[in-house]
Every structure is written in structure tokens, then in C-alpha cells.
Amino acid sequence: MYTLPKLSYAYDALSRSISADIMRLHHEKHHQSYVDKLNAALDEHPELKDVPLEALLSSKETPRAIINHGGGHYNHSLFWRWMDPNGGGEPEGELGRRIIEKYGSFQAFVDIFSKEAAGLFGSGWVWLQPNLEVITTRNQDTPMLSVGAEPILGLDVWEHAYYLDYKNVRADYVKAWWDVVDWDLVGERLRAA
């Protein structure tokens, strides 16, 4: 049975970029709903209860309800961790070096990722993959289903992630989000990949 993960910071800790109201609503209501519906979907498929979530989200044979709600749980569980009150700035070490090698500069990478985030039609996510490609997925789909690899960074661009603070100006939310990205965690995920 899946449960809502606790945040490692207070709801108001990211308020320079994302308000406490958004964080509370997004975590307590939206993410909790994905957890509840994932558990209900697994109750209908008890043979899948012991299969790791990453494996379920990698298989086109997995029932769509588990893909949808399991993806919502997986994506959000990482999303909270990719943000930190002391985040922002630029990545250092191997991650920083490899981003510059691939994109020419950190700012060029930010511009490409931000353009994908602002331009994604409807709801979905923008991801940085271990090969440093920027990809998007719709709804709560994960990169594992389309490209077979877990992401090292992701941004939720569903309206519930920003609408209370930024209304319909997704680009402002994306710009503010860079100030809370936990580059240390992104670097750890790159090394682990």
C-alpha cells in the first residue's frame, strides 16, 4: 500500500517561488488523490501489488489506471525532492560540466528546458534524462514508459502546480522554479544512472 511521502521542508519554505497555499494544496490534495487512486487500482489487480512501481510504469501492459495514478505518485514523489529551500544557482561537478558540453552553457540548457515547459500543450511534465536530453510527457506519464529511463530532473506543468500563484502565466512559474532546484540531488541521480 502506497502512502503520501512527507516533505523534508515546511510548506512555506519555497515561498520565494511557490507559495505555501500551492504547496499544501498540491501535496495534501492532488498528490494524496494519486496515492488513494493508485491503491484502489491495485486492489483491482492484486497480482501487481508486489511489482515495484518503476517496473509497472515501464510496461505498456500495465492497466491505464495504474499508469495514470502510479505516475502521479511517482512523479510527485520526486518533484518534492527536486526542490529545496537552499536550491537554485547552477549545478557543479560532473552535472554542470556535462550540461555545458551538451548545450554550450547552463543558460542555453535553461532556455531549452523552459521553452519546452512553457510550450507544452495541456498538462504534463518536462524531464531531464540521464543522457541530458530534455523530453516532455503528457498527463502523469513517466519517461520510463516512453524512453525506458528514469529522469534525473522533472517539472510539473499541470495548472494545479502554479495557478494560484501565477494564474495562466506558466512561463513565470517556470522561471521562478529554477530558484529552488536541488542540483545536488540531480547530480546524485545522474551518477546513479
C-alpha atoms as a printed R data frame, in Angstrom:
    type eleno elety resid chain resno      x      y       z
1   ATOM     1    CA   MET     A     1  0.000  0.000   0.000
2   ATOM     2    CA   TYR     A     2  1.425  3.356  -1.050
3   ATOM     3    CA   THR     A     3  1.396  6.395   1.231
4   ATOM     4    CA   LEU     A     4  1.901 10.120   0.787
5   ATOM     5    CA   PRO     A     5  5.575 10.953   1.392
6   ATOM     6    CA   LYS     A     6  6.407 13.604   3.973
7   ATOM     7    CA   LEU     A     7  8.158 16.712   2.710
8   ATOM     8    CA   SER     A     8 11.633 17.491   4.038
9   ATOM     9    CA   TYR     A     9 10.711 21.176   4.372
10  ATOM    10    CA   ALA     A    10  7.729 23.244   5.505
11  ATOM    11    CA   TYR     A    11  5.025 24.252   3.035
12  ATOM    12    CA   ASP     A    12  6.205 27.878   3.177
13  ATOM    13    CA   ALA     A    13  9.903 27.045   2.727
14  ATOM    14    CA   LEU     A    14  9.823 27.597  -1.054
15  ATOM    15    CA   SER     A    15  7.659 30.719  -0.880
16  ATOM    16    CA   ARG     A    16 10.086 32.830  -2.890
17  ATOM    17    CA   SER     A    17  8.972 30.653  -5.844
18  ATOM    18    CA   ILE     A    18  5.924 28.618  -4.788
19  ATOM    19    CA   SER     A    19  3.512 29.726  -2.067
20  ATOM    20    CA   ALA     A    20  2.586 27.675   0.978
21  ATOM    21    CA   ASP     A    21 -1.012 27.596  -0.305
22  ATOM    22    CA   ILE     A    22  0.039 25.935  -3.573
23  ATOM    23    CA   MET     A    23  2.395 23.526  -1.805
24  ATOM    24    CA   ARG     A    24 -0.278 22.449   0.689
25  ATOM    25    CA   LEU     A    25 -2.979 22.019  -1.976
26  ATOM    26    CA   HIS     A    26 -0.610 20.248  -4.370
27  ATOM    27    CA   HIS     A    27  0.784 17.873  -1.733
28  ATOM    28    CA   GLU     A    28 -2.177 17.212   0.581
29  ATOM    29    CA   LYS     A    29 -4.917 17.133  -2.058
30  ATOM    30    CA   HIS     A    30 -3.539 16.372  -5.514
31  ATOM    31    CA   HIS     A    31 -0.728 14.002  -4.558
32  ATOM    32    CA   GLN     A    32 -2.856 12.301  -1.886
33  ATOM    33    CA   SER     A    33 -5.536 11.701  -4.516
34  ATOM    34    CA   TYR     A    34 -2.996  9.935  -6.763
35  ATOM    35    CA   VAL     A    35 -1.940  7.724  -3.848
36  ATOM    36    CA   ASP     A    36 -5.530  6.845  -2.946
37  ATOM    37    CA   LYS     A    37 -6.480  6.054  -6.542
38  ATOM    38    CA   LEU     A    38 -3.286  4.059  -7.140
39  ATOM    39    CA   ASN     A    39 -4.058  1.882  -4.109
40  ATOM    40    CA   ALA     A    40 -7.652  1.421  -5.337
41  ATOM    41    CA   ALA     A    41 -6.421  0.446  -8.813
42  ATOM    42    CA   LEU     A    42 -4.006 -2.079  -7.296
43  ATOM    43    CA   ASP     A    43 -6.861 -3.549  -5.237
44  ATOM    44    CA   GLU     A    44 -8.458 -4.430  -8.581
45  ATOM    45    CA   HIS     A    45 -5.203 -6.084  -9.734
46  ATOM    46    CA   PRO     A    46 -3.810 -7.842  -6.644
47  ATOM    47    CA   GLU     A    47 -1.323 -9.781  -8.793
48  ATOM    48    CA   LEU     A    48  0.521 -6.459  -9.365
49  ATOM    49    CA   LYS     A    49  0.769 -5.327  -5.734
50  ATOM    50    CA   ASP     A    50  4.287 -6.700  -5.224
51  ATOM    51    CA   VAL     A    51  5.663 -5.394  -8.521
52  ATOM    52    CA   PRO     A    52  7.889 -2.322  -7.994
53  ATOM    53    CA   LEU     A    53  6.213  0.889  -9.148
54  ATOM    54    CA   GLU     A    54  9.057  1.687 -11.558
55  ATOM    55    CA   ALA     A    55  8.506 -1.672 -13.288
56  ATOM    56    CA   LEU     A    56  4.755 -1.096 -13.522
57  ATOM    57    CA   LEU     A    57  5.342  2.342 -15.025
58  ATOM    58    CA   SER     A    58  7.744  0.893 -17.604
59  ATOM    59    CA   SER     A    59  5.303 -1.619 -19.081
60  ATOM    60    CA   LYS     A    60  2.703 -0.915 -21.734
61  ATOM    61    CA   GLU     A    61  0.878 -3.971 -20.348
62  ATOM    62    CA   THR     A    62  0.139 -2.198 -17.050
63  ATOM    63    CA   PRO     A    63 -3.533 -1.160 -16.719
64  ATOM    64    CA   ARG     A    64 -4.053  2.510 -17.582
65  ATOM    65    CA   ALA     A    65 -5.432  3.404 -14.126
66  ATOM    66    CA   ILE     A    66 -2.171  2.219 -12.544
67  ATOM    67    CA   ILE     A    67 -0.113  4.110 -15.142
68  ATOM    68    CA   ASN     A    68 -2.127  7.293 -14.513
69  ATOM    69    CA   HIS     A    69 -2.243  7.258 -10.715
70  ATOM    70    CA   GLY     A    70  1.057  5.443 -10.228
71  ATOM    71    CA   GLY     A    71  2.687  8.011 -12.496
72  ATOM    72    CA   GLY     A    72  1.110 10.797 -10.471
73  ATOM    73    CA   HIS     A    73  2.515  9.312  -7.277
74  ATOM    74    CA   TYR     A    74  5.969  8.579  -8.739
75  ATOM    75    CA   ASN     A    75  6.304 11.973 -10.463
76  ATOM    76    CA   HIS     A    76  5.230 13.976  -7.435
77  ATOM    77    CA   SER     A    77  7.338 11.950  -5.002
78  ATOM    78    CA   LEU     A    78 10.392 13.009  -6.998
79  ATOM    79    CA   PHE     A    79  9.143 16.548  -7.667
80  ATOM    80    CA   TRP     A    80  9.095 17.409  -3.952
81  ATOM    81    CA   ARG     A    81 12.667 16.137  -3.592
82  ATOM    82    CA   TRP     A    82 13.940 18.071  -6.621
83  ATOM    83    CA   MET     A    83 13.127 21.313  -4.791
84  ATOM    84    CA   ASP     A    84 14.972 22.668  -1.797
85  ATOM    85    CA   PRO     A    85 14.796 25.946   0.156
86  ATOM    86    CA   ASN     A    86 18.569 26.286  -0.401
87  ATOM    87    CA   GLY     A    87 18.370 25.335  -4.082
88  ATOM    88    CA   GLY     A    88 18.875 27.329  -7.213
89  ATOM    89    CA   GLY     A    89 22.047 28.565  -8.785
90  ATOM    90    CA   GLU     A    90 23.909 26.356 -11.231
91  ATOM    91    CA   PRO     A    91 24.965 22.732 -10.978
92  ATOM    92    CA   GLU     A    92 28.584 21.991 -10.255
93  ATOM    93    CA   GLY     A    93 30.832 18.998 -10.853
94  ATOM    94    CA   GLU     A    94 30.089 16.394 -13.492
95  ATOM    95    CA   LEU     A    95 26.488 17.525 -13.982
96  ATOM    96    CA   GLY     A    96 27.470 21.148 -14.587
97  ATOM    97    CA   ARG     A    97 30.294 20.140 -16.911
98  ATOM    98    CA   ARG     A    98 28.127 17.772 -18.943
99  ATOM    99    CA   ILE     A    99 25.297 20.312 -19.313
100 ATOM   100    CA   ILE     A   100 27.768 22.866 -20.662
101 ATOM   101    CA   GLU     A   101 29.287 20.277 -23.013
102 ATOM   102    CA   LYS     A   102 25.861 19.366 -24.388
103 ATOM   103    CA   TYR     A   103 24.183 22.776 -24.510
104 ATOM   104    CA   GLY     A   104 27.088 25.218 -24.732
105 ATOM   105    CA   SER     A   105 26.130 26.948 -21.486
106 ATOM   106    CA   PHE     A   106 23.931 26.435 -18.468
107 ATOM   107    CA   GLN     A   107 21.691 29.295 -19.631
108 ATOM   108    CA   ALA     A   108 21.202 27.652 -23.030
109 ATOM   109    CA   PHE     A   109 20.027 24.499 -21.239
110 ATOM   110    CA   VAL     A   110 17.663 26.536 -19.015
111 ATOM   111    CA   ASP     A   111 16.272 28.278 -22.098
112 ATOM   112    CA   ILE     A   112 15.545 24.981 -23.892
113 ATOM   113    CA   PHE     A   113 14.010 23.310 -20.825
114 ATOM   114    CA   SER     A   114 11.932 26.431 -20.051
115 ATOM   115    CA   LYS     A   115 10.706 26.702 -23.642
116 ATOM   116    CA   GLU     A   116  9.551 23.067 -23.538
117 ATOM   117    CA   ALA     A   117  7.816 23.690 -20.191
118 ATOM   118    CA   ALA     A   118  6.065 26.878 -21.290
119 ATOM   119    CA   GLY     A   119  5.071 25.383 -24.638
120 ATOM   120    CA   LEU     A   120  3.731 22.006 -23.532
121 ATOM   121    CA   PHE     A   121  0.107 21.933 -24.634
122 ATOM   122    CA   GLY     A   122 -2.232 20.975 -21.829
123 ATOM   123    CA   SER     A   123 -0.996 19.171 -18.745
124 ATOM   124    CA   GLY     A   124  2.186 17.197 -18.314
125 ATOM   125    CA   TRP     A   125  5.809 17.181 -17.277
126 ATOM   126    CA   VAL     A   126  9.187 18.268 -18.609
127 ATOM   127    CA   TRP     A   127 12.120 15.976 -17.864
128 ATOM   128    CA   LEU     A   128 15.884 15.898 -17.995
129 ATOM   129    CA   GLN     A   129 17.029 12.388 -18.807
130 ATOM   130    CA   PRO     A   130 20.352 10.734 -17.840
131 ATOM   131    CA   ASN     A   131 21.633 11.381 -21.388
132 ATOM   132    CA   LEU     A   132 20.756 15.069 -20.718
133 ATOM   133    CA   GLU     A   133 18.011 15.130 -23.324
134 ATOM   134    CA   VAL     A   134 15.005 17.294 -22.467
135 ATOM   135    CA   ILE     A   135 11.721 15.497 -23.116
136 ATOM   136    CA   THR     A   136  8.059 16.013 -22.251
137 ATOM   137    CA   THR     A   137  5.271 13.654 -21.307
138 ATOM   138    CA   ARG     A   138  1.546 14.258 -21.183
139 ATOM   139    CA   ASN     A   139 -0.624 13.897 -18.123
140 ATOM   140    CA   GLN     A   140  1.141 11.742 -15.478
141 ATOM   141    CA   ASP     A   141  3.058  9.548 -17.907
142 ATOM   142    CA   THR     A   142  6.667  8.900 -16.960
143 ATOM   143    CA   PRO     A   143  9.776  8.733 -19.139
144 ATOM   144    CA   MET     A   144 10.109  5.043 -18.259
145 ATOM   145    CA   LEU     A   145  7.076  4.261 -20.425
146 ATOM   146    CA   SER     A   146  8.352  6.161 -23.474
147 ATOM   147    CA   VAL     A   147 12.172  6.065 -23.297
148 ATOM   148    CA   GLY     A   148 12.821  3.413 -20.660
149 ATOM   149    CA   ALA     A   149 14.968  5.510 -18.338
150 ATOM   150    CA   GLU     A   150 14.201  7.213 -15.050
151 ATOM   151    CA   PRO     A   151 14.534 11.008 -15.142
152 ATOM   152    CA   ILE     A   152 17.148 12.955 -13.229
153 ATOM   153    CA   LEU     A   153 15.016 16.137 -13.049
154 ATOM   154    CA   GLY     A   154 11.390 16.952 -13.714
155 ATOM   155    CA   LEU     A   155  8.998 19.876 -13.613
156 ATOM   156    CA   ASP     A   156  5.239 19.586 -13.121
157 ATOM   157    CA   VAL     A   157  3.460 21.915 -15.546
158 ATOM   158    CA   TRP     A   158 -0.101 20.955 -14.644
159 ATOM   159    CA   GLU     A   159 -2.090 24.082 -13.773
160 ATOM   160    CA   HIS     A   160 -2.599 22.871 -10.200
161 ATOM   161    CA   ALA     A   161  1.164 23.326  -9.682
162 ATOM   162    CA   TYR     A   162  1.103 27.072 -10.271
163 ATOM   163    CA   TYR     A   163 -2.329 28.582 -10.953
164 ATOM   164    CA   LEU     A   164 -2.955 30.103  -7.513
165 ATOM   165    CA   ASP     A   165  0.356 31.988  -7.714
166 ATOM   166    CA   TYR     A   166  0.911 32.626 -11.413
167 ATOM   167    CA   LYS     A   167 -2.604 32.393 -12.895
168 ATOM   168    CA   ASN     A   168 -2.275 31.476 -16.576
169 ATOM   169    CA   VAL     A   169  1.345 32.637 -16.963
170 ATOM   170    CA   ARG     A   170  3.129 29.292 -16.860
171 ATOM   171    CA   ALA     A   171  6.397 30.898 -18.030
172 ATOM   172    CA   ASP     A   172  6.621 32.953 -14.805
173 ATOM   173    CA   TYR     A   173  6.205 29.797 -12.721
174 ATOM   174    CA   VAL     A   174  8.916 28.029 -14.715
175 ATOM   175    CA   LYS     A   175 11.290 30.984 -14.287
176 ATOM   176    CA   ALA     A   176 10.682 31.078 -10.514
177 ATOM   177    CA   TRP     A   177 11.084 27.292 -10.162
178 ATOM   178    CA   TRP     A   178 14.754 27.424 -11.192
179 ATOM   179    CA   ASP     A   179 15.437 29.262  -7.899
180 ATOM   180    CA   VAL     A   180 14.548 26.172  -5.844
181 ATOM   181    CA   VAL     A   181 16.018 23.313  -7.913
182 ATOM   182    CA   ASP     A   182 18.169 20.969  -5.802
183 ATOM   183    CA   TRP     A   183 21.140 20.455  -8.124
184 ATOM   184    CA   ASP     A   184 22.855 18.176  -5.617
185 ATOM   185    CA   LEU     A   185 20.015 15.642  -5.952
186 ATOM   186    CA   VAL     A   186 20.012 15.980  -9.745
187 ATOM   187    CA   GLY     A   187 23.764 15.269  -9.727
188 ATOM   188    CA   GLU     A   188 23.239 12.214  -7.490
189 ATOM   189    CA   ARG     A   189 20.608 10.863  -9.865
190 ATOM   190    CA   LEU     A   190 22.943 11.374 -12.812
191 ATOM   191    CA   ARG     A   191 25.723  9.451 -11.066
192 ATOM   192    CA   ALA     A   192 23.301  6.665 -10.099
193 ATOM   193    CA   ALA     A   193 22.054  6.347 -13.687
